[in-house]
Amino acid sequence: MFDMTRTIIENFFSKAHTRLYPLQTREPFPNVRGNLFNNIEECILCGMCQKKCPSQCITVDKGAKTWQVDPYACVYCGICVENCPVNCLYMESPHRKPTAEKIMNQMVQVKGPEKKKKTAEK
Amino acid sequence: MSTIIPFGPQHPVLPEPLHLKITLKDEIVTEAIPMLGYVHRGLETLVSLKDVDQMVQVVERVCGICSCIHAHTYCMCVEGILGIEVPQRAEFLRIIWSELHRMHSHLLWLGLLADAFGMESLFMHCWRIRERVMDVMEATAGNRVIISVNKVGGVRRDLSADQIRWIRQVIDELEAELDKIKPVLTNDYTVKKRTVGVGVLTKEQAYELGAVGPVLRGSGVAQDARMTGYGAYKYVDFEPVVETDGDSWARTMVRFRELYQAIDIVRQLINKLPDGEISVKVKAAKPEGEIVCRSEQPRGELMYYVKGNGSKFLERVRIRTPTFANVPPLLAMLPGIEMADVPVVALSIDPCISCTER
């Protein structure tokens, strides 16, 4: 009957199992799917990520040379990263910090990849 | 004189929006009528908007707890129509993750049950143990709950030798931790007072009302969809966990013993894990035909009906979730018990209303 009592008394003298979260954070595991980024200068703007995304959170505009992800619609499945033909998409492990306003993650291509025509043909 | 009390959809005990209209006669329940439809999201209709591959991510979101098994069953259906043979390693990995999901789901439920009968410290302990499983999932699959490892044709992530060693170590520790809380669950006065003899469902009732999963096995029917040997279950040696009492206590013990069973299955699978490919390439899947697949979720038997019409969009996906089957047995359990026991009995079927309403 007093099985739990012993554990409870032990807990008074043992180390806490929880962290003081904002002050003390745990290192994320490697390869955890977190925030999505694009190495935009290598991007060929093919729109494969936009086509494959299950939540339609990526918008690629070939004319304006912009690539945009809505981090609030992203479901962190990592399918875009797997399907990118030039491997310019990557996910960073740490999670997004809380914010007060919704900011879209938009990137504008300035120069573009060097062998643009060749990769586009592929 | 009888009183009608609305139980839920907002209830301190249940995070799920289950609504029961409970008719009382002097604190004793005489009738319960369920009202569903508070979290209907229309996920089945999304087949007309998302293609075959994208639907994997949609069906994962049917249930927040057992996402892996939903995706696995859906993939089994599509692979069945297309006639794709999944590599053996992928089958093993799918079941390893499925069993890890079963562990974390049952630990979550044990914690919630402890919370429901007012044993806060047991609740905290269950969730502390659960956190180890979540860590395994995060490190191996990339996400904590909706792990998104299944795809049509195989799995998307592999386990390295280091990770396998680590998983083995974690499940050993998990077993030691479970041994510690076992006497609390089996001997404690508080636990027994609230669960033993409460919400009894006889074997005949369970069978006739179509109960599934731990509710059915808690009433003494040894039925488990895993015994059909889908995926890698055909390579594993196990027996369904059965209790005969049919009360809340029996259902608790079925789930608690299934935790040990899941640990055992993961251990067996890790020992037998074959080498090789983890997925086969499926190019522009356009399934044509229909299929029904069954699998065992932590809550019971899950059924998927998939119909393809030869385009990249499926024509129909019908999902029968275990809680949907377990609601009629719940209504049979409730009459005759006290109002104060209703939360515990309702929780003992492990309701997942967002599953039920999809």
Interface residues (C-beta under 8 A of the other chain):
Chain A: M1 D3 M4 T7 I8 N11 H17 P28 F29 P30 N31 V32 R33 K52 C53 P54 S55 V75 Y76 C77 G78 I79 E82
Chain B: K50 D53 Q54 M55 V56 Q57 V58 R61 M119 S121 L122 H125 R128 D135 E138 A139 G142 N143 I146 S148 R156 K180 P183 V184 N187 D188 Y189
